[in-house]
Amino acid sequence: MSQAMTTTSRSKFIGLCLSAVQQIIQECTYIADDEPTFSSSSPSPHQNAGSPKPPSNVQNLGSIRLCGLEGCQEPLVELLCRQASRILQLYESGSGDAGPSNNANLQSGEEHEKAISLVKRRLELLTKTAYGKFYAYMYKEVPTCWRQLYTDAAILRFAVLVLLEFDFEADAGSKEDADEKERRMKRKMIVDEMVKTLDLSLILAGAAGQSRGRKWVDEAFALLEDVLGDMTAVTPAASGGAKTGDDDEQEGERPQKKRRISSSSSTKDEAIKGINDSWQNAPSFSTVEPFTPPVKNPISRISAESLSLEAFQSHFAKPRPDGNPGPAPLIITGLVDHWPALTTHPWNKPDYLSSRTLSGRRLVPVEIGRSYVDEGWGQKIISFGEFLSKYIDASIPYTPSSSNVSPFHSSSSSAQPQPSSSDLLPEKDNTQIAYLAQHPLFLQLPRLRQDILIPDLCYTAPPSHPTDPSQDQPELDSPQLNAWFGPPGTITPLHTDPYHNLLVQVVGRKYVRLYGPEQTVRMRPRGKEGGVEMGNTSQVDVGVVEGWDKLEGEDEERVNSGDEGGRENSEMGWEEDFKKVPFVDCILEPGDTLYIPIGWWHYVRGLSVSFSVSFWWN
């Protein structure tokens, strides 16, 4: 790795943060000024920010000004602006991008640290204030201004870490040297804090904002990965020589860079094959299945080679064998065999997934518990590495983050993530399950998104709901993608979705059982529970009814009393009646795609370590 490449990554990283800080100052100044004038004589919060000019995301419509932050209270916007200005002042007092180590001539180290700490505390106050506003709304209805305030405060906090605290110098000396160990540990703590700060802005606030927002956060993560990789690549080994590619992989900061390919065709092919095979010798996830349900009414299968777009479109109008309305479920084999996730970028390799999540540092929201309708079910935010090691495979090495994540923990009756005073749920016992379920992981981790492709079948025109038109949703601009990743025993209870769905199995195996939309009444839909509409979820626990699972505690008492959903129910013999309801079922293998038509009730059970991707469309 050349020094020029290292400097370029570092300069881009610093430039990205400085640009964001200056943009925030400019936008806040524009909002706070009742009658903004854009002359050189206008006061500026900072000499390098320039006079206030209309930011790129502001529209002038006479006396109406539209800006993402404008809906927030003015004192909060002013506080945000002051912190951004202070960051620039502290950065410049450190003589440009030389970092805080050169501050002795202008400001004592102790004063500098106090100033940084104060800025960080005030930015934390802003994020807490913004997040507190979320609870006045359903999450989808939270005004953009509060989500952007949270995001911009997080971006400024990230900028503090990059501009004022991060040590850009490559590691030097022996790893056993005490001073070097301290440097490494401090840098690790700062990197963990960087990741936490931006990931929470993605997960909790959706990284709102036109000028910065998700695009900025994605670029910041990409540059952070480049900087860490470049620093690792130029680190001298203990022997004094440059690190090799193998050393770089062992360090875990980033996957090995692609090799230079010569112009020779045969050499080029060999090199490409070498890159593609680089993960093949890495260990895979376990394929052990503690329990495998029997398949009683198999779903029809068809090869992707035999299924054109026209043929799939025709399937929507094909009468079902039982004569009921709407298309039937269908398993399509070979549809995604070309995906990198199944070939060159294998998701069944823990090492590969770690390499795409900043060595497992990235944070993800997971569900804790067997099913989201069980007593004691909750949620928390943990690092991807912790998720792999604690809940997927205990043999996967994991070093706890030095950053206090403070994940939320919510009960099943909550409409939104609820903050908890405790940092973690109680330590898991041998039966506790965690599930990364229905999470837009690919918006959060674009590098994983590159490993999959939207099937062409999602661009057909499927029919509306066959029995209840009120369930139809406005047409989506593009398919909605969600990730489903967990250990054996994860369960998505019997429910129905308002879209057509292609469920693609990438890793491991899953059991799926489906009931037609005409059976909705016999599915015993839930109603509102704790203020949350649960009408798309059944009161019936298929695993318990079939004898595969046994509930304990309050869940068992509700089942025995005929009140699974927490509501009074005097019906007798419902369980025997439910067992008579016709259904179809299957076990999805890696590479299988299950078409689930709109309105079909489905129960999904992970048999082994399993990673699936769902595509909703209409």
Secondary structure, 3 states (H helix, E strand, C coil): CCHHHHHHHHHHHHHHHHHHHHHHHHHHHHHHCCCCCCCCCCCCCCCCCCCCCCCCCCEEECCEEECCCCCCCHHHHHHHHHHHHHHHHHHHHCCHHHCHHHHHHCCCHHHHHHHHHHHHHHHHHHHHHHHHHHHHCCHHHCCHHHHHHHHHHHHHHHHHHHHHHCCCCCCCCCCCCHHHHHHHHHHHHHHHHHHHHHHHHHHHHCCCCCCCHHHHHHHHHHHHHHHHHHHHHCCECCCCCECCHHHHHHHCCCCCCCCCCCCCHHHHHHHHHHHHCCCCCCCCCCCCCCCCCCCCCECCEEEHHHCCHHHHHHHHHCCCCCCCCCCCCEEEECCCCCCHHHCCCCCCCHHHHHHCCCCCCCEEEEEECCCCCCCCCEEEEEEHHHHHHHHHCCCCCCCCCCCCCCCCCCCCCCCCCCCCCCCCCCCCCCCCCEEEEEECHHHHCHHHHCCCCCCHHHHCCCCCCCCCHHHCCCCCCCCEEEEEEECCCCEEEEECCCCEEEEEEEECCEEEEEECHHHCHHHCECCEECCEECCCEECCCHHHHCCCCCCCCHHHHHHHCCCCCCCCCCCCCHHHHHHCCCCEEEEECCCCEEEECCCCEEEEEECCCEEEEEEEEC
